[in-house]
Amino acid sequence: MLRTILLALAKSSRLRRWITTNHTTRRMASRFVPGEELALAIEAARVSNRSGMSVSLDHLGENVGTSEDAVRARAAYTEALERIAAEGVDANVSLKLTHLGLDLGETFCAEQLRVVTRRAEELGNFVRVDMEGSAYTDRTLRLVQQARAQTAAIGTVIQAYLYRSEEDVRALLGIGCRIRLVKGAYKEPSNIAFRRKNDVDANYIKLLKILLPSGTYHALATHDPRMIEAAIRFAAEQGITKDKFEFQMLYGIRTDLQSQLVRQGYRVRVYIPFGKDWFPYFMRRLAERPANLIFFARALLRG
Ligand SMILES: Cc1cc2nc3c(=O)[nH]c(=O)nc-3n(C[C@H](O)[C@H](O)[C@H](O)COP(=O)(O)OP(=O)(O)OC[C@H]3O[C@@H](n4cnc5c(N)ncnc54)[C@H](O)[C@@H]3O)c2cc1C
């Protein structure tokens, strides 16, 4: 219920204005977003690298309404790729197609994506296309599949809460596409998505058992110790070595678990978001864990 309300509030422009200009909420958000500037994200990436973790940089933004904004987003991504290369940081980039202008047209967005993946390929790097709400699933997969036919420097995300995901996984494996498996962060109706945590978890484990033996390098993005244990146990049983996949977690969440996995010799990548448009990302993080909301409310009361 709370999750539903928070995800609905993530679309409110009044709340966005208030939260993004309030000093206390800005400070709170810095737990999940290290800063608005690329330089701060690069600095956070260096810290993660020093702790033995690689990084994915996400320039925050989604659902842009003009081609000027979409082109600016594209330029921010090519700049991030160039800075990563110039500064020798171990990082790739994650992006949302609605940030590159998917709402403005599929052909336009495909061209935008092509520019970013071409630069990534030139620099020996990689672009992960995040998965957004279900209104975008078909279009995202279509554009990723088209792009994957041109370059291996692209991968995408599959959400375990969607009923369709096993089929999508099999289609992507057929073209050797790298997948990041997540539970799913959006509000979806029960005719297309599992609503109960147990069902989502069971599907997550089912899908990871398809991904890990596939021979392609995939990512398991979760902070859930039960999912992580299931993956570790399954990989050990199947003789899948630790260099054949990676765990991914979000900046500022379960940093203890991140370090523990590194100590155990697993590959860990931290997803580091940056940029001015952090409000929807922040709301999704609050929605994932009621304790975050309590923490947030306390901070607000303290002022
Ligand atoms: C690297 C990465 C990339 C992602 N990309 C996408 C994407 O492209 N599309 C998409 O729909 N979703 C994406 N997600 C979000 C994902 O779908 C989940 O919403 C999110 O990861 C929470 O699910 P969980 O697997 O951690 O398990 P949960 O069952 O939600 O949580 C397990 C435990 O993790 C901890 N935890 C989880 N979330 C939080 C939080 N916000 N604050 C503090 N503790 C927390 C708590 O201890 C909790 O008990 C991504 C997640 C990660 C880690």
The ligand as a Tripos MOL2 file, in Angstrom:
@<TRIPOS>MOLECULE
LIG
   53    58     1     0     0
SMALL
NO_CHARGES

@<TRIPOS>ATOM
      1 C1         22.2620   -2.2350   -9.6090 C.3       1 LIG1
      2 C2         20.7850   -2.1680   -9.6650 C.ar      1 LIG1
      3 C3         20.1560   -1.7520  -10.8160 C.ar      1 LIG1
      4 C4         18.7660   -1.7270  -10.8930 C.ar      1 LIG1
      5 N1         18.1640   -1.4240  -12.0880 N.ar      1 LIG1
      6 C5         16.8230   -1.5190  -12.1820 C.ar      1 LIG1
      7 C6         16.1560   -1.3490  -13.4290 C.ar      1 LIG1
      8 O1         16.7730   -1.1110  -14.4740 O.2       1 LIG1
      9 N2         14.8000   -1.4570  -13.4530 N.ar      1 LIG1
     10 C7         14.0620   -1.7550  -12.3330 C.ar      1 LIG1
     11 O2         12.8350   -1.8820  -12.4080 O.2       1 LIG1
     12 N3         14.6770   -1.9000  -11.1350 N.ar      1 LIG1
     13 C8         16.0160   -1.7890  -11.0310 C.ar      1 LIG1
     14 N4         16.6230   -1.9700   -9.8130 N.ar      1 LIG1
     15 C9         15.7890   -1.9940   -8.5770 C.3       1 LIG1
     16 C10        15.2510   -3.3880   -8.2890 C.3       1 LIG1
     17 O3         14.2620   -3.7350   -9.2130 O.3       1 LIG1
     18 C11        14.6520   -3.4300   -6.8710 C.3       1 LIG1
     19 O4         13.6060   -2.5140   -6.7720 O.3       1 LIG1
     20 C12        15.6470   -3.1310   -5.7600 C.3       1 LIG1
     21 O5         16.8980   -3.6780   -6.0260 O.3       1 LIG1
     22 C13        15.1300   -3.7220   -4.4230 C.3       1 LIG1
     23 O6         15.0170   -5.1020   -4.5250 O.3       1 LIG1
     24 P1         16.0440   -6.1390   -3.8660 P.3       1 LIG1
     25 O7         16.3950   -7.1500   -4.9090 O.co2     1 LIG1
     26 O8         17.1950   -5.4280   -3.3000 O.co2     1 LIG1
     27 O9         15.1920   -6.9310   -2.8020 O.3       1 LIG1
     28 P2         14.1700   -6.4950   -1.6750 P.3       1 LIG1
     29 O10        13.4170   -7.7430   -1.3300 O.co2     1 LIG1
     30 O11        13.4010   -5.2880   -2.0630 O.co2     1 LIG1
     31 O12        15.1400   -6.0930   -0.4930 O.3       1 LIG1
     32 C14        15.9780   -7.0150    0.1540 C.3       1 LIG1
     33 C15        16.7310   -6.2850    1.2490 C.3       1 LIG1
     34 O13        17.6070   -5.3240    0.6570 O.3       1 LIG1
     35 C16        17.6480   -4.1340    1.4100 C.3       1 LIG1
     36 N5         17.1040   -3.0420    0.6010 N.ar      1 LIG1
     37 C17        16.4630   -3.1540   -0.5760 C.ar      1 LIG1
     38 N6         16.1170   -1.9430   -1.0550 N.ar      1 LIG1
     39 C18        16.5530   -1.0600   -0.1630 C.ar      1 LIG1
     40 C19        16.5020    0.3590   -0.0920 C.ar      1 LIG1
     41 N7         15.9340    1.1150   -1.0370 N.pl3     1 LIG1
     42 N8         17.0540    0.9590    1.0100 N.ar      1 LIG1
     43 C20        17.6430    0.2360    1.9590 C.ar      1 LIG1
     44 N9         17.7080   -1.1110    1.9600 N.ar      1 LIG1
     45 C21        17.1780   -1.7460    0.9120 C.ar      1 LIG1
     46 C22        16.8440   -4.3920    2.6470 C.3       1 LIG1
     47 O14        17.7050   -4.9120    3.6330 O.3       1 LIG1
     48 C23        15.8700   -5.4580    2.1950 C.3       1 LIG1
     49 O15        15.3680   -6.2270    3.2360 O.3       1 LIG1
     50 C24        18.0030   -2.0530   -9.7350 C.ar      1 LIG1
     51 C25        18.6330   -2.4770   -8.5860 C.ar      1 LIG1
     52 C26        19.9870   -2.5530   -8.5260 C.ar      1 LIG1
     53 C27        20.6330   -3.0680   -7.2770 C.3       1 LIG1
@<TRIPOS>BOND
     1     1     2 1
     2     2     3 ar
     3     2    52 ar
     4     3     4 ar
     5     4     5 ar
     6     4    50 ar
     7     5     6 ar
     8     6     7 ar
     9     6    13 1
    10     7     8 2
    11     7     9 ar
    12     9    10 ar
    13    10    11 2
    14    10    12 ar
    15    12    13 ar
    16    13    14 ar
    17    14    15 1
    18    14    50 ar
    19    15    16 1
    20    16    17 1
    21    16    18 1
    22    18    19 1
    23    18    20 1
    24    20    21 1
    25    20    22 1
    26    22    23 1
    27    23    24 1
    28    24    25 2
    29    24    26 1
    30    24    27 1
    31    27    28 1
    32    28    29 2
    33    28    30 1
    34    28    31 1
    35    31    32 1
    36    32    33 1
    37    33    34 1
    38    33    48 1
    39    34    35 1
    40    35    36 1
    41    35    46 1
    42    36    37 ar
    43    36    45 ar
    44    37    38 ar
    45    38    39 ar
    46    39    40 ar
    47    39    45 ar
    48    40    41 1
    49    40    42 ar
    50    42    43 ar
    51    43    44 ar
    52    44    45 ar
    53    46    47 1
    54    46    48 1
    55    48    49 1
    56    50    51 ar
    57    51    52 ar
    58    52    53 1
@<TRIPOS>SUBSTRUCTURE
     1 LIG1         1 GROUP 0 **** ****
